Amino acid sequence: MGGSPMVELATDLTVREVARAAETVLGRSVQVTPDTDIARDLAVDSLALMNIVMELEDRFDLSIPLDRLATVQTVGDLSDLINKLRVKA
């Protein structure tokens, strides 16, 4: 990866929280990596995605703008977005 260990740790922790939020919303166990495609690999539709996002907003105490979600395809994309929003908060 080549990133700093702190950034990689934050990303790993955020990926884990995305997985927990998905499990809460979907009611089933999920295995994710940063490369996991949210729609395809987790079989998440737009309503479930919004519920996952709301769960993550509560967990991280932040607001994820809907227009920023348009670029999110993988768990890593969502994790990166959350980490960027946390830095700005």
C-alpha positions, -999 to 999 in steps of 0.1 A, spaced: 0 0 0 27 25 9 4 46 30 12 56 66 5 30 93 -20 54 110 -40 59 78 -41 21 71 -52 15 107 -80 41 104 -91 25 71 -91 -10 86 -112 1 115 -136 20 93 -139 -11 70 -148 -31 101 -174 -6 111 -189 -7 76 -191 -44 79 -209 -41 113 -233 -16 99 -241 -38 70 -246 -68 93 -270 -47 114 -290 -36 84 -290 -68 65 -295 -91 95 -268 -115 83 -230 -119 86 -209 -103 59 -173 -106 50 -158 -75 35 -125 -61 23 -118 -26 9 -124 -41 -26 -158 -55 -18 -184 -41 -42 -213 -30 -20 -241 -36 -45 -228 -67 -62 -209 -86 -35 -232 -77 -6 -265 -76 -26 -273 -42 -12 -300 -21 -29 -303 16 -26 -327 15 4 -304 -9 23 -274 13 14 -292 44 28 -299 24 60 -262 14 62 -252 50 57 -275 62 85 -261 35 108 -226 48 100 -236 84 105 -247 75 140 -216 55 147 -192 82 136 -214 112 145 -211 127 111 -233 135 81 -225 118 47 -238 141 19 -259 122 -6 -240 137 -36 -208 122 -23 -223 87 -22 -226 87 -60 -189 80 -62 -191 51 -37 -189 16 -52 -167 -4 -28 -164 -7 9 -130 10 5 -147 39 -13 -171 43 16 -144 39 42 -123 66 25 -152 90 23 -160 85 60 -123 91 69 -122 123 48 -153 136 65 -140 127 99 -108 147 93 -129 178 83 -152 175 113 
